[in-house]
C-alpha cells in the first residue's frame, strides 16, 4: 500500500496520474481531503515517478505496517514496538534519516512527539544520524482515526523530502510577498543553480518578490511592470525597473537573458504565447520558470493547450504543482536548439 498527497482541489488529477502509472492501484480510502490510501506496490511506482514525475501528486510514501491507535499516549509505545520489531533492521546506519509524522485524527500528542520519540529509538539502536532537513531515508508515520500507517523509503522516492510535500520557508523581515516562496520552492524542487552574476528578466514583477529572490541569487534583474516595485528594490542598482507591460517591452527590442521568470496573472494560454514571443531573447543555455494559472473549468485542456503552445520554442523540463502553488502549476523550460 501507499499514501498519496495532493492539493484537495486537484485530487482527481493526482488520482488519474496514479492510475496511469499503476493501472492496478485501487483507492482504498481518503484519509483527509487530498490524502489517499491506495493499494499497490509503492516501489515500482516511486521508481517510475523518479524519472517521470507527476504534476499533481505532491508526495507519496509506502505503507509496510499498520498499528491500531486510540489517540492516547499509549499509541507512542505501540509505534515504538512496531519500529523496533519491523524497521530497525532496515535502517542504513550510515545514512541520515528523519521521521515524518502526520496526524489526521484527534490525539493527545502532536507530530513532533512522534518524530522525537521514534527518532530517539532509531538513533540509539542503529547509530544513524538524524537530519530532518536533508534525510536520505525517511520513516513515514500517518495517523488516521483508528490506524497508524508506517513505511520506510528513500527521500528521493517520496517526490518530496518534506512530510506530505509541505515545504515551508522561514519568513524573512525583508520579504516583499508570499510569492517569493513559489520561486524558492521551484529552484529547490527543480534543482536549478543560477550562475553568479547572471542576467534575469522578471515579467510582471511588481511588487518585486521574485526580483528580490533573484537578487539574493546574485542575478542582475530587469523588472518589467507598470506598477511600482517595493522601495527596497528601487534603491538597488542591480535592478532595472521598466514601467511598462511585458507586451510593450517586446516592442523595445529587449536584451538577451540567462533567465526569464513569469508569475503574471494571465490565462495559461495567453502567458504561454507571450513566453514564445520572448524566446528569441533567451540565451541558448538559458531557462524559463513560469506559473500557469488554471481556470476553474477545463483545466486539463488549458494545460495541454499551453504545453502545445510552448513546444514551439521550448523543451519542457519540469512541471509540478508545488506546495506554494494554488490554482496553478510551475514549469521549467529550456529553449529548443532549432529556435532562434
RAKA-V268435 format. One record per backbone hydrogen bond with DSSP energy under -0.5 kcal/mol. NH is the residue of the N-H (numbers start at 1). CO is the residue of the C=O. Records with the same first field share a line. If there is no record, write none. Layout:
BEGIN
NH: CO / CO
END
This chain:
BEGIN
2: 38
3: 61
4: 36
5: 59
6: 34
10: 7
11: 8
13: 10
14: 10
15: 11
16: 12
17: 13
18: 14
19: 15
20: 16
21: 17
22: 18
25: 22
28: 26 / 37
29: 37
31: 29 / 35
32: 35
35: 32
36: 4
37: 29
38: 2 / 36
39: 26
42: 40
45: 41
46: 42
47: 43
48: 44
49: 45
50: 46
51: 47 / 48
52: 48
58: 5 / 56
59: 5
60: 158
61: 3
63: 1
64: 62 / 150
65: 150
67: 148
69: 146
75: 72
76: 73
77: 73
78: 74
79: 75
80: 76
81: 77
82: 78
83: 79
84: 80
85: 81
86: 82
87: 83
88: 83
90: 87
91: 87 / 88
93: 91
95: 92
97: 129
98: 137
100: 139
101: 99
102: 141
104: 102 / 143
108: 71
113: 110
114: 110
115: 111
116: 112
117: 113
118: 114
119: 115
120: 116
121: 117
122: 118
123: 119
124: 120
125: 121
126: 122
127: 122 / 123
128: 122
131: 97
136: 96
137: 96
138: 153
139: 98
140: 138 / 151
141: 100
142: 149
143: 102 / 141
144: 142 / 147
148: 67
149: 142
150: 65
151: 140
153: 138
155: 136
157: 154
158: 154 / 155
159: 156
165: 162
166: 163
167: 165
168: 166
175: 172
180: 177
181: 178
182: 178 / 179
183: 179
184: 180
185: 181
186: 182
187: 183
188: 184
189: 185
190: 186
191: 188
192: 187
193: 191
194: 192
197: 218
198: 195
200: 220
201: 259
202: 222
203: 201 / 261
204: 224
205: 202 / 224
208: 205
212: 208
213: 209
214: 210
215: 211
216: 212
217: 213
218: 215
219: 214
220: 198
221: 219 / 238
222: 200
223: 221 / 240
224: 202 / 222
225: 223 / 242
230: 207
233: 230
234: 230
235: 231
236: 233
237: 235
239: 236
240: 221 / 238
241: 239
242: 223 / 240
243: 241
244: 242
249: 245
250: 246
251: 247 / 248
252: 249
253: 250
257: 281
258: 199
259: 199
260: 287
261: 201
262: 289
263: 203
266: 264
268: 293
271: 267
272: 268
273: 269
274: 270
275: 271
276: 272
277: 273
278: 274
279: 275 / 276
281: 278
282: 279
283: 257
286: 283
287: 258
288: 333
289: 260
290: 331
291: 262
292: 329
293: 266 / 291
294: 327
302: 298
303: 299
304: 300
305: 301
306: 302
307: 303
308: 304
309: 305
310: 306
311: 307
312: 309
313: 310
314: 310
315: 334
317: 315 / 332
318: 332
320: 330
321: 55
322: 320
325: 322
328: 326
329: 292
330: 320
331: 290
332: 318
333: 288
334: 315
335: 286
336: 313
339: 336
340: 338
END
